[in-house]
Amino acid sequence: MFNRLWGLFSNDLAIDLGTATTLVYMRGKGIVLCEPSVVAVKKDARGIAKVVAVGSDAKNMLGKTPGSIQAIRPMRDGVIADFEVVREMLRYFIAKVHNRRTLVRPRIIISVPSGITPVERRAVQESAESAGAREIYIMEEPMAAAIGSGLPVTEPVCNMIVDIGGGTTEVAIISLAGIVYSNSVRIAGNKIDEAILQYIKKEYSLLIGERTAELIKIMIGTAYPEEVEKTIDVKGRDLIEGVPKILTISSEEIRNAISDTVKTIVDAVKTALEQIPPELAADIVDKGIVLAGGGALLKNLDILLREQTGLPIIVPDDPISAVALGTGMALDDIDLLRNIGCKA
């Protein structure tokens, strides 16, 4: 009775708590928030930290803050690295989607990587509870991504999903509302950014920030050769002369720089294919593999996977939102929520 009374004052939420981006789905309204998982904190003279910005405002501060302010990513490899900061981030996002009302205690479903430990799972639950949730469900990201991509997860057919986020790559085979096989590799979009940053530092003695590395990935990053190579001007600080400098980088160089990271993702897919039960193997030849998450947007990754596996590769119209949409669909459909076995 008490929970139902609270429900009159709040809208239930589904949260994709990602390493790079957090998306919030509100029941009956769809995705209402998509912001970077970044928080800026300021420490006073006593060393007590105070949150000064969250999301996009905080990301704009990365690499530009004075000594008293630190812009940090409280999520690392898909799990909580800083409990207190994640709690404040969740509280901020919950209040924002409820139009700054503080007297709200929504029911929340949070998606998590399939490979997290019980301790990490508990940290997610406690963060949501501290942020004001009245009831919490935990949903595995591969299942959420499959539902959000439109796959028939409750049917007796093989559904293979590869969710490439910021901190983890989730590879899963799903049938009859259950995960037949799953593997969580803590190599994904952020590692690709780091590979670009380190390549430019090593080859050109040019120091760039993570935002610049991410921009290079988006603009000219590619997993498979293109007919026409692209270039981009990169700005950074020359480590030898100590002054700002501009240089031109080609897409071929970036492809070589990220090749080892991309290979790890491809190998994870191949390993999953070796684990498919014989009765389900025939389905995947016809249905193929679905890519989700921001990493699915890496140019020509689908072509590389198609060449390496010989299977059809499908990328949804909005792969970044697949996990949030799937979690939200479970929130809207209580029978689906029960079928897929979300844990409170």
Secondary structure, DSSP 8 states (H G I E B T S, - for coil): -HHHHHHTT---EEEEE-SSEEEEEETTTEEEEEEES-EEEEE-TT--EEEEEETHHHHTTTTT--TTEEEE--EETTEES-HHHHHHHHHHHHHHHTTT-SS---EEEEEE-TT--HHHHHHHHHHHHHTT-SEEEEEEHHHHHHHHTT--TTSSS-EEEEEE-SS-EEEEEEETTEEEEEEEES-SHHHHHHHHHHHHHHHH-EE--HHHHHHHHHHH-BSS--SS--EEEEEEEETTT-SEEEEEEEHHHHHHHTHHHHHHHHHHHHHHHHT--HHHHHHHHHH-EEEESGGGGSBTHHHHHHHHH-S-EE--S-GGGHHHHHHHHHHH-HHHHHHTT-B-
